[in-house]
Amino acid sequence: MNKQEKVDFVINTLQKLYPEIPIPLDHKDPYTLLIAVLLSAQSTDVRVNKITPLLFKVADNPYDMVKLSVEEIREIIKPVGLSPMKAKGIYGLSKMIIEDYNGEVPASFEALESFPAVGHKTAGVVMSQAFGIPAFPVDTHIHRLLYRWGFTNGKNVVQTEKDAKRLFPKELWNDLHLQIIWYGREYSPARGWNLEKDIITSTIGRKSVIAENLQKKK
């Protein structure tokens, strides 16, 4: 297969597996999504989905959030890890949303990335999932899979994002971003990986990755 055929194979396989794409983080609007994505850094979606109902019961909008102290926010979100930095970020961005954006989350990469504790990936998830604006946020699953599939050299997430945007049609970015995450979790995890179940990697994967996997089994 040439590169384009491999890309088409990935798109078709993912569309068959995930015609309906669930959103991993529970939320009800752009603000609650932004907070959930911020909390998910170096944590799992499952853990975040257990904590956000407790936080949103107290404050599910920036106006209620700034009524809490950073310490009170931290106490609620402690189980997700990195709580001191995340609590400061949540308080700080809530204040900025009120003061600079009339209480509404802005639909702009530049604005989102100016918020404390919000990086490019978090901004990308909010832009794609809350506002439907094409973005290709690269998390560890996407980074790992695009390397396994030979679509990027895997040196860093910035390069992986550039390669993904170059290879895949823009109108599919938002779906593909989620489909690849689900595929990575179910069929191509970092640990406990079974190449036989991983139809995409076993069909089009990087030869060195396949060889290394087979070598480990011996």
C-alpha positions, 0 to 999 in steps of 0.5 A: 500500500502507498501512503494514501492507501494506508490513510484511506484504510485507517479512515475506513476501518475507524469509521466502521468501528466507531460510526457513533463516537462517544465523547470521553469526558462528561460535560454539558457546555464549553465551560464544563468541557474546558474544566474537564479537559484541564483536569484530565492532564496526566490523569484518566478520563474515568477518574475525571468523570468521577470528580467533575460531578462533585465540582460542578455540583458546587460550581458549574460556571465561572461566576460560581467557581470564583466564589470558591477559594483556590484551596476549596477547588483543590480539595475537591479535585485532589484525586485527579493529581497535580491539584495545586496547579490545576486548582490555580488554573481553574480559578484563574481562567474562570476569573479571566472568562468573567473579566475578559469574555463576559462569562463565555468561553472564547472560541479561539485558540489564542484566547484559550491558550492564554488561560493558566494551565491550558495548553495547545492540546486542551485548547484543541479539544475544546475547539473541536468538541465544544465549537466544532472547529477543526483541530487535531489535538494529539494525546499519548494515544494518537502520538503512539498510534501515528508512530506505530502506523508509520505516519510520523517519526514520533519525535514530539507531539508538535510534529505528530500534529503537523503530520496528522493534519497533512495526511488526513482531510480537515473535515475529518479531523474532529472525528478522527481525533476521537476515533483514534483515541478509542482505537488506541485504548481498545486495540493498540494500548501502550501496555498489554498490546496484542498485535493480532487484535490490532488490525490497523497496525498489523496491516499497515504498521511500521515494520520495525514496530511489528518486528519488535512486538514479535521479538518480545513474544519469542 
